[in-house]
Amino acid sequence: MEAVRLNSPSTSVITFEVLGHQLHFSQDPNSKHLGTTVWDTSMVFAKFLEKNCRKGRFCPSKLKGKRVIELGAGCGVAGFGMALLGCDVVSTDQIEVVPLLRRNVECNTSKILQMNSCSGALFSALLI
C-alpha cells in the first residue's frame, strides 16, 4: 500500500470561495491518482450552482434535504457546493483518494460550522 503523502512538500492547498464561504481544499497534484487534484471543472460547477442559486433555480428552499451522491468526488469541491445549498451529500472515491477527501471534508465542515452555526444541519450528512 502506498504511503499517504498529505503533508509532503508537493501537497498544496486551493482556497476557493463559494456561497460566501471560503473553503480550503488540500490536493496532491504529484500523486498518480486523478482524484487528488482540484479540477477546474469542479470549481466551475460550484460557481454555476452559486450563480443559479441567486437566480432562484437552485435555491436552498428547493434543494434542502435532497439526497446527492458524488461518485468520484476527488477533493470534494462539487459536493461542498451542493451541501452549501442544503443537500444531504454522500461523497465517495477510490480507497487511495479517500484520506485526502476525508481531510477536506473535516477541515471545511469545521470551518463552516465555526463561521455559521446554522449550517450544521446541511453538513451532518456529508460523509465518506
C-alpha positions as CSV (number, residue, x, y, z in Angstrom):
1,M,0.0,0.0,0.0
2,E,1.3,3.5,-0.9
3,A,2.1,5.8,1.9
4,V,-0.2,8.8,2.4
5,R,1.6,12.0,1.3
6,L,-0.8,14.6,2.6
7,N,1.9,16.5,4.4
8,S,4.6,16.3,1.7
9,P,6.2,19.3,0.1
10,S,4.3,18.6,-3.1
11,T,0.9,18.9,-1.3
12,S,-0.8,22.3,-1.9
13,V,-4.0,24.0,-0.8
14,I,-6.5,25.6,-3.1
15,T,-8.6,28.4,-1.5
16,F,-12.0,28.8,-3.1
17,E,-14.9,31.0,-2.1
18,V,-18.4,29.7,-2.8
19,L,-21.7,31.0,-1.5
20,G,-20.0,33.3,1.0
21,H,-17.8,30.6,2.5
22,Q,-14.0,30.5,2.0
23,L,-13.1,26.8,1.6
24,H,-9.6,25.3,1.6
25,F,-9.0,22.1,-0.4
26,S,-5.8,20.1,0.0
27,Q,-4.6,18.5,-3.1
28,D,-1.6,16.4,-4.2
29,P,-1.1,17.1,-8.0
30,N,2.0,14.8,-8.0
31,S,0.0,11.8,-7.0
32,K,-0.7,9.1,-9.5
33,H,-4.4,9.3,-8.7
34,L,-6.5,11.8,-10.7
35,G,-8.8,12.3,-7.7
36,T,-6.1,14.1,-5.6
37,T,-6.2,17.2,-7.8
38,V,-8.7,20.0,-7.6
39,W,-10.0,20.2,-11.1
40,D,-11.2,23.4,-12.7
41,T,-14.5,21.8,-13.7
42,S,-15.4,21.2,-10.1
43,M,-14.9,24.8,-9.2
44,V,-16.9,25.9,-12.3
45,F,-19.7,23.6,-11.2
46,A,-19.8,25.1,-7.7
47,K,-19.8,28.6,-9.2
48,F,-22.6,27.6,-11.6
49,L,-24.7,26.4,-8.6
50,E,-23.9,29.7,-6.8
51,K,-24.9,31.9,-9.8
52,N,-28.1,30.0,-10.4
53,C,-28.9,29.9,-6.6
54,R,-29.0,33.7,-6.8
55,K,-31.4,33.5,-9.8
56,G,-33.7,31.1,-7.8
57,R,-33.1,28.0,-9.9
58,F,-31.1,26.1,-7.2
59,C,-32.2,28.0,-4.1
60,P,-31.8,26.2,-0.8
61,S,-35.5,26.1,-0.2
62,K,-35.8,23.9,-3.3
63,L,-32.8,21.7,-2.5
64,K,-32.9,21.4,1.2
65,G,-32.9,17.7,2.2
66,K,-32.4,16.4,-1.4
67,R,-30.0,13.5,-1.5
68,V,-26.9,13.7,-3.6
69,I,-24.2,11.1,-4.1
70,E,-21.0,12.3,-5.5
71,L,-19.2,9.4,-7.2
72,G,-15.5,10.0,-7.8
73,A,-15.6,13.1,-5.5
74,G,-11.9,13.6,-5.6
75,C,-11.1,16.5,-3.3
76,G,-14.8,17.2,-2.7
77,V,-15.4,20.6,-4.2
78,A,-18.6,19.8,-6.1
79,G,-20.1,18.1,-3.1
80,F,-19.5,21.1,-0.9
81,G,-21.2,23.3,-3.5
82,M,-24.3,21.0,-3.2
83,A,-24.1,20.8,0.6
84,L,-23.9,24.6,0.9
85,L,-27.2,24.7,-0.9
86,G,-28.8,22.4,1.7
87,C,-28.4,19.0,0.0
88,D,-27.5,15.9,2.0
89,V,-24.3,14.8,0.3
90,V,-22.5,11.5,0.3
91,S,-19.1,11.8,-1.3
92,T,-17.1,8.7,-2.4
93,D,-14.0,7.9,-4.3
94,Q,-11.3,5.1,-4.7
95,I,-9.7,4.0,-1.4
96,E,-6.4,5.7,-2.3
97,V,-8.2,9.1,-2.6
98,V,-10.4,8.8,0.5
99,P,-7.9,10.1,3.1
100,L,-7.5,13.3,1.2
101,L,-11.2,13.6,0.7
102,R,-11.8,13.0,4.4
103,R,-9.3,15.6,5.3
104,N,-11.0,18.2,3.1
105,V,-14.4,17.3,4.5
106,E,-13.3,17.6,8.1
107,C,-11.3,20.8,7.5
108,N,-14.1,22.7,5.6
109,T,-17.0,21.4,7.7
110,S,-15.4,22.5,10.9
111,K,-14.6,26.0,9.5
112,I,-18.1,26.5,8.2
113,L,-19.7,25.3,11.4
114,Q,-17.5,27.8,13.3
115,M,-18.5,30.7,11.0
116,N,-22.2,29.9,10.9
117,S,-23.8,27.6,13.4
118,C,-27.0,27.4,11.3
119,S,-25.1,25.4,8.7
120,G,-24.8,22.4,11.0
121,A,-27.8,20.6,9.5
122,L,-26.6,20.6,6.0
123,F,-23.2,19.3,6.8
124,S,-24.3,16.5,9.1
125,A,-24.8,14.1,6.2
126,L,-21.6,15.0,4.3
127,L,-20.0,11.6,4.8
128,I,-17.4,9.4,3.2
